[in-house]
Amino acid sequence: MKKNCVLIIFMIVLLVVITAGCGTEEEPANGEVNDTVGEDPEEDSEDGSRGLFFEVTGGGNQAYLFGSVHTGTEEMYPLDKEVYQAFERSGVLGLEIDMASLTELEISQKMSQIGAFDDGRQMTDVVSEEIFKETLEVLSGYGVDKEDLNRLKPWFVAMDITSIAAMEAGFSPDFGVDDYFLEQAEEEGMEVIGLESVSTQLEPYKLLSEESQEIYLKNTLDEMDEAEEQLGELINLWKAGEKEAFAEIRQELLEDTETVSLRDYQEAFLDTRDEQMTAKIVELLEEGEEDTYFIVVGALHLAGKNSIVEQLYEKGYQVERPN
């Protein structure tokens, strides 16, 4: 797997990006959506996708952790039978963000608050003329003109491009694991909670310097043509439940950075957020209403050093892989 892959970190860590994107609403490449997936979820699921799946015990309550990819394909389903059984035993679904509680307008407003310049600068003040021109060529087909583009920060534009690259490669948020379980929960009248807010999830981007933002955008543009291959490989690792492979990807993302602020950003995006989400999970285990929680977060949050799994283990909880 290529190091420092922008597409990877967006796909398996960030939820808001894929959900909100640049405001475009595209159907999956095959024209289908999640409600056609898993009508009989346990049927023929003995060899279903394993994902990164853990059972947490040792507190007053019980929790299951399932590592998500936030965009995908229909071929990811069905999931492993034990995952479905754990979901059925749970009374509450926990997501990074409870997107169902937010309107598109609320999400857009929160993202634009930090994704657009408000100090007189423009994108052309931050990136080279060549990068700006290439970016405009990519986004012009999605209704973005030069004036609109110039108002946006490079990291925000990189998010849109990543979402577009994934969709053009045949991957859709409609097949993301988060959306899949959210639909199941809504059908069953299951309580849904969020571990984070949109603002908290986007906070790390404030750490990116102008230099780092230009690098981030350039890397995103350079990797667009590799989306299908890279994301396909990632999906296969996820389906096989290759925890160590995800731990290696996480470590590479933290180590292979080109600037200090990119390193700070990666650490905030992974280590800091994992610490915050772990604290929330501990609260649910110890202080929440008596129940069983099925928690879905990006797969990188459950693998490697300082991950949620490692932090829970260090706090004395038993964290085991049921399958």
C-alpha positions as CSV (number, residue, x, y, z in Angstrom):
1,M,0.0,0.0,0.0
2,K,1.4,3.4,-1.0
3,K,2.4,5.6,1.9
4,N,0.8,8.9,2.7
5,C,-2.2,8.1,0.6
6,V,-4.7,10.9,0.9
7,L,-7.6,8.8,-0.4
8,I,-7.0,6.2,2.3
9,I,-7.2,8.5,5.2
10,F,-10.3,10.3,3.9
11,M,-12.1,7.0,3.2
12,I,-11.6,5.2,6.4
13,V,-11.3,8.0,8.9
14,L,-13.5,10.9,8.0
15,L,-17.2,10.6,8.0
16,V,-18.4,14.2,7.4
17,V,-16.4,14.6,4.1
18,I,-18.1,11.8,2.3
19,T,-21.5,12.6,3.7
20,A,-21.5,16.3,3.0
21,G,-18.9,16.6,0.3
22,C,-19.2,19.6,-1.9
23,G,-23.0,19.5,-2.0
24,T,-23.2,17.1,-5.0
25,E,-25.6,14.2,-4.6
26,E,-24.6,11.4,-6.8
27,E,-26.0,7.9,-7.0
28,P,-23.7,4.9,-6.8
29,A,-22.2,3.7,-10.0
30,N,-24.6,0.8,-10.3
31,G,-27.6,2.9,-9.5
32,E,-28.5,1.1,-6.2
33,V,-28.5,2.2,-2.6
34,N,-28.2,0.7,0.8
35,D,-31.8,-0.4,1.2
36,T,-31.2,-3.2,-1.4
37,V,-28.3,-4.6,0.7
38,G,-28.8,-7.2,3.3
39,E,-32.6,-7.7,3.3
40,D,-31.8,-11.0,5.0
41,P,-28.5,-10.0,6.6
42,E,-27.6,-13.3,8.2
43,E,-28.4,-15.4,5.2
44,D,-25.3,-16.7,3.4
45,S,-23.1,-14.5,5.7
46,E,-20.8,-17.3,7.1
47,D,-18.1,-16.0,4.8
48,G,-19.2,-12.4,4.9
49,S,-16.9,-9.4,5.4
50,R,-15.2,-9.6,8.7
51,G,-14.1,-5.9,9.1
52,L,-12.4,-4.9,12.3
53,F,-14.8,-6.3,15.0
54,F,-14.3,-6.3,18.8
55,E,-16.2,-7.1,21.9
56,V,-15.6,-4.9,25.0
57,T,-16.3,-6.1,28.5
58,G,-15.3,-5.2,32.0
59,G,-17.5,-2.2,32.7
60,G,-21.1,-2.0,33.9
61,N,-22.3,-2.3,30.3
62,Q,-21.1,-4.1,27.2
63,A,-20.0,-2.7,23.8
64,Y,-19.1,-4.0,20.4
65,L,-16.7,-2.0,18.2
66,F,-16.9,-2.3,14.4
67,G,-14.4,-0.6,12.1
68,S,-16.1,1.2,9.2
69,V,-15.1,2.3,5.7
70,H,-17.2,5.3,5.1
71,T,-17.7,4.6,1.4
72,G,-17.7,1.4,-0.5
73,T,-19.5,-1.0,-2.9
74,E,-22.3,-3.5,-2.8
75,E,-19.7,-6.3,-2.8
76,M,-18.8,-5.5,0.8
77,Y,-22.0,-7.2,1.9
78,P,-23.2,-9.4,3.6
79,L,-21.1,-8.9,6.7
80,D,-19.9,-11.7,8.9
81,K,-22.7,-13.4,10.8
82,E,-21.3,-12.6,14.2
83,V,-21.4,-8.9,13.4
84,Y,-25.1,-9.1,12.6
85,Q,-25.8,-11.1,15.8
86,A,-23.9,-8.5,17.9
87,F,-26.0,-5.7,16.3
88,E,-29.2,-7.6,17.1
89,R,-28.1,-8.0,20.8
90,S,-27.5,-4.2,21.1
91,G,-29.9,-1.6,22.1
92,V,-28.0,1.5,21.0
93,L,-26.0,2.3,17.9
94,G,-23.1,4.7,18.3
95,L,-21.5,6.5,15.4
96,E,-18.7,9.1,15.1
97,I,-21.5,11.6,14.4
98,D,-25.2,11.0,14.4
99,M,-25.8,12.4,10.9
100,A,-29.5,11.7,11.1
101,S,-29.9,14.4,13.8
102,L,-28.4,17.1,11.4
103,T,-29.8,18.7,8.3
104,E,-27.7,19.2,5.2
105,L,-27.9,22.9,5.8
106,E,-26.5,22.6,9.3
107,I,-23.6,20.4,8.1
108,S,-22.9,22.8,5.2
109,Q,-22.9,25.8,7.6
110,K,-20.5,24.1,10.0
111,M,-18.1,23.1,7.3
112,S,-18.2,26.5,5.5
113,Q,-17.4,28.2,8.8
114,I,-13.8,26.8,8.7
115,G,-13.6,25.7,5.1
116,A,-13.9,29.1,3.5
117,F,-11.6,32.1,3.9
118,D,-13.0,34.9,6.1
119,D,-9.9,37.1,6.4
120,G,-9.5,38.6,2.9
121,R,-7.3,35.8,1.5
122,Q,-8.1,33.7,-1.5
123,M,-7.1,30.3,-2.6
124,T,-4.8,31.8,-5.2
125,D,-2.9,33.5,-2.4
126,V,-2.1,30.0,-0.9
127,V,-1.5,27.7,-3.9
128,S,0.4,28.0,-7.1
129,E,-1.3,29.0,-10.3
130,E,-0.7,25.5,-11.8
131,I,-2.4,23.8,-8.8
132,F,-5.3,26.2,-8.9
133,K,-5.8,25.7,-12.6
134,E,-5.8,21.9,-12.3
135,T,-8.2,22.1,-9.4
136,L,-10.6,24.3,-11.4
137,E,-10.5,21.8,-14.3
138,V,-11.5,19.0,-11.9
139,L,-14.4,20.9,-10.2
140,S,-15.8,22.9,-13.1
141,G,-17.8,19.9,-14.2
142,Y,-19.5,20.0,-10.8
143,G,-20.8,23.5,-11.0
144,V,-17.8,25.2,-9.3
145,D,-16.6,28.4,-11.0
146,K,-13.3,30.3,-10.5
147,E,-14.8,32.8,-8.1
148,D,-16.4,30.2,-5.9
149,L,-13.3,28.1,-5.8
150,N,-11.1,31.0,-4.9
151,R,-13.2,31.5,-1.7
152,L,-12.3,28.0,-0.4
153,K,-9.3,26.8,1.6
154,P,-7.2,24.1,-0.2
155,W,-7.8,21.4,2.4
156,F,-11.6,21.9,2.0
157,V,-11.3,21.6,-1.8
158,A,-9.2,18.5,-1.3
159,M,-12.0,16.9,0.6
160,D,-14.4,17.5,-2.3
161,I,-11.9,16.1,-4.9
162,T,-11.4,13.0,-2.8
163,S,-15.1,12.4,-2.6
164,I,-15.4,12.9,-6.4
165,A,-12.5,10.5,-7.1
166,A,-14.0,7.8,-4.9
167,M,-17.4,8.1,-6.6
168,E,-16.0,8.2,-10.1
169,A,-14.1,5.0,-9.2
170,G,-17.4,3.3,-8.3
171,F,-17.3,3.8,-4.6
172,S,-20.3,5.4,-2.9
173,P,-21.2,6.6,0.6
174,D,-24.5,4.8,0.1
175,F,-22.6,1.6,0.7
176,G,-20.6,2.9,3.6
177,V,-20.8,0.8,6.8
178,D,-22.1,3.8,8.9
179,D,-25.0,4.4,6.6
180,Y,-25.8,0.7,6.4
181,F,-26.2,0.4,10.2
182,L,-27.9,3.7,10.5
183,E,-30.6,2.5,8.1
184,Q,-30.9,-0.8,10.1
185,A,-31.2,1.2,13.3
186,E,-33.9,3.5,11.9
187,E,-35.9,0.5,10.6
188,E,-35.8,-1.1,14.1
189,G,-36.5,2.1,16.0
190,M,-33.1,1.8,17.7
191,E,-31.5,4.7,19.6
192,V,-28.6,6.4,17.8
193,I,-26.0,8.5,19.5
194,G,-22.9,10.3,18.3
195,L,-19.4,10.2,19.9
196,E,-18.3,13.5,18.3
197,S,-19.7,16.7,16.8
198,V,-19.1,18.0,13.2
199,S,-17.0,20.8,14.7
200,T,-14.8,18.4,16.7
201,Q,-14.2,16.2,13.7
202,L,-13.1,19.1,11.5
203,E,-11.0,20.8,14.2
204,P,-7.7,19.1,13.1
205,Y,-7.8,21.0,9.8
206,K,-7.2,24.3,11.6
207,L,-3.7,23.0,12.3
208,L,-2.7,22.9,8.6
209,S,-0.3,25.7,7.5
210,E,-0.7,27.2,4.1
211,E,2.3,25.2,2.9
212,S,0.7,22.0,4.2
213,Q,-2.6,22.8,2.6
214,E,-1.0,23.2,-0.8
215,I,0.9,19.9,-0.4
216,Y,-2.4,18.2,0.7
217,L,-4.2,19.5,-2.3
218,K,-1.4,18.6,-4.7
219,N,-1.2,15.0,-3.3
220,T,-5.0,14.7,-3.7
221,L,-4.9,15.7,-7.3
222,D,-1.9,13.4,-8.1
223,E,-3.7,10.4,-6.6
224,M,-7.1,10.8,-8.3
225,D,-6.2,8.3,-11.1
226,E,-5.2,5.7,-8.5
227,A,-8.5,5.8,-6.6
228,E,-9.9,2.6,-8.0
229,E,-6.8,0.5,-7.3
230,Q,-6.0,1.9,-3.9
231,L,-9.5,1.9,-2.5
232,G,-10.1,-1.6,-4.0
233,E,-7.1,-2.9,-2.2
234,L,-8.2,-1.2,1.0
235,I,-11.7,-2.8,0.8
236,N,-10.1,-6.2,0.4
237,L,-8.0,-5.7,3.5
238,W,-11.1,-4.6,5.4
239,K,-13.2,-7.5,4.1
240,A,-10.5,-10.0,5.4
241,G,-10.3,-8.2,8.7
242,E,-6.6,-7.5,8.4
243,K,-6.1,-5.5,11.6
244,E,-2.3,-5.5,11.3
245,A,-2.5,-4.0,7.8
246,F,-4.6,-1.2,9.1
247,A,-2.2,-0.7,12.1
248,E,0.7,-0.3,9.6
249,I,-1.3,2.2,7.5
250,R,-2.0,4.2,10.6
251,Q,1.7,4.2,11.6
252,E,2.8,5.2,8.1
253,L,0.3,8.1,8.0
254,L,1.7,9.4,11.3
255,E,5.3,9.0,10.4
256,D,5.5,9.9,6.7
257,T,4.6,13.6,6.8
258,E,6.2,16.3,4.8
259,T,5.8,19.2,7.3
260,V,5.4,19.7,11.0
261,S,1.8,20.9,10.7
262,L,0.9,17.8,8.6
263,R,2.3,15.7,11.4
264,D,0.3,17.7,14.0
265,Y,-2.8,17.3,11.8
266,Q,-2.5,13.6,11.5
267,E,-1.9,13.2,15.2
268,A,-4.9,15.3,16.0
269,F,-7.0,13.4,13.5
270,L,-6.1,10.0,14.9
271,D,-4.5,10.1,18.4
272,T,-6.4,13.1,19.8
273,R,-9.8,12.1,18.4
274,D,-9.3,8.5,19.6
275,E,-8.6,9.7,23.1
276,Q,-11.8,11.7,23.0
277,M,-13.9,8.9,21.6
278,T,-12.4,6.4,24.1
279,A,-13.4,8.7,26.9
280,K,-17.0,8.8,25.6
281,I,-17.1,5.0,25.2
282,V,-15.8,4.6,28.8
283,E,-18.6,6.9,29.9
284,L,-21.1,4.6,28.1
285,L,-19.6,1.5,29.7
286,E,-19.5,2.9,33.2
287,E,-22.1,5.6,33.5
288,G,-24.6,5.2,30.7
289,E,-28.0,3.6,31.0
290,E,-27.7,-0.2,31.3
291,D,-27.6,-1.4,27.7
292,T,-25.4,-3.0,25.0
293,Y,-23.8,-0.6,22.6
294,F,-22.9,-1.3,18.9
295,I,-20.3,1.4,18.0
296,V,-19.2,2.0,14.4
297,V,-16.1,4.2,13.8
298,G,-13.5,4.5,11.0
299,A,-11.4,1.3,10.9
300,L,-8.1,3.2,11.5
301,H,-9.5,4.2,14.9
302,L,-9.4,0.5,16.0
303,A,-5.9,-0.4,14.9
304,G,-2.4,0.4,16.0
305,K,-0.8,2.5,18.7
306,N,-3.0,4.9,20.6
307,S,-6.1,3.5,18.9
308,I,-9.4,3.2,20.7
309,V,-8.8,-0.6,21.1
310,E,-5.4,0.0,22.7
311,Q,-6.6,2.7,25.0
312,L,-9.5,0.6,26.3
313,Y,-7.2,-2.3,26.9
314,E,-4.8,-0.1,28.8
315,K,-7.7,1.1,30.9
316,G,-8.3,-2.4,32.0
317,Y,-11.1,-3.5,29.7
318,Q,-11.2,-6.8,27.9
319,V,-11.1,-6.2,24.2
320,E,-11.4,-9.3,22.1
321,R,-12.2,-10.2,18.5
322,P,-15.2,-12.5,18.5
323,N,-14.6,-13.8,15.1
